[in-house]
């Protein structure tokens, strides 16, 4: 499931999810290498990232390709 690139709420603690070309490119590089981890990503994952590892109340750039995910904050 892909988080929608929208803002949830509008006060302190609000997390904004935005699809990022840089995060998508990083996810593609990881998929091509068949390895998790890219220097541009704050959090990399194969399969769904653990939401408990994502900071709340920030702008999160996301990108995925296949099963690979890149989150940037």
C-alpha positions in Angstrom: 0.0 0.0 0.0 1.4 3.4 -1.0 0.8 6.4 1.3 -1.1 9.0 -0.6 0.9 12.2 -1.4 -1.3 14.4 0.8 -1.3 16.2 4.0 -3.1 14.7 7.0 -4.4 17.4 9.3 -3.0 20.8 9.6 -1.5 21.3 13.0 1.6 20.4 14.9 2.4 16.7 14.5 1.1 16.7 10.9 3.0 14.5 8.5 3.1 15.4 4.8 3.7 12.5 2.4 5.0 13.6 -1.0 6.1 11.4 -3.9 9.7 12.4 -4.8 11.6 11.8 -8.1 14.8 11.5 -6.1 13.3 8.8 -3.8 11.9 6.9 -6.8 15.3 7.0 -8.5 16.9 5.6 -5.3 14.4 2.8 -5.1 15.1 2.0 -8.8 18.9 1.8 -8.0 18.2 -0.5 -5.1 16.0 -2.7 -7.1 18.6 -2.9 -9.9 21.3 -3.8 -7.3 19.0 -6.1 -5.5 20.2 -4.5 -2.3 18.6 -2.3 0.4 20.3 1.0 1.1 21.0 4.2 -0.8 22.8 7.3 0.5 19.9 9.6 -0.5 17.4 7.6 1.7 16.8 8.3 5.4 15.0 4.9 5.5 15.3 2.1 3.0 13.2 -1.0 2.9 12.3 -4.0 0.8 8.6 -4.6 1.4 6.6 -2.1 3.5 8.7 0.2 5.7 8.0 0.0 9.5 5.8 3.0 10.3 7.2 3.1 13.8 10.5 4.2 12.3 9.1 7.2 10.5 9.2 10.5 12.4 5.8 12.2 12.9 5.1 15.8 12.1 7.5 16.1 9.2 7.6 16.2 5.4 8.4 12.7 4.2 9.4 12.2 0.5 8.6 8.7 -0.7 9.4 6.6 -3.7 9.1 3.0 -4.5 10.0 0.6 -7.3 8.9 -3.0 -7.2 9.3 -4.0 -3.5 12.0 -1.4 -2.8 11.1 1.8 -0.8 13.0 5.0 -0.1 11.9 7.6 2.4 13.6 10.9 2.8 13.1 13.4 5.7 
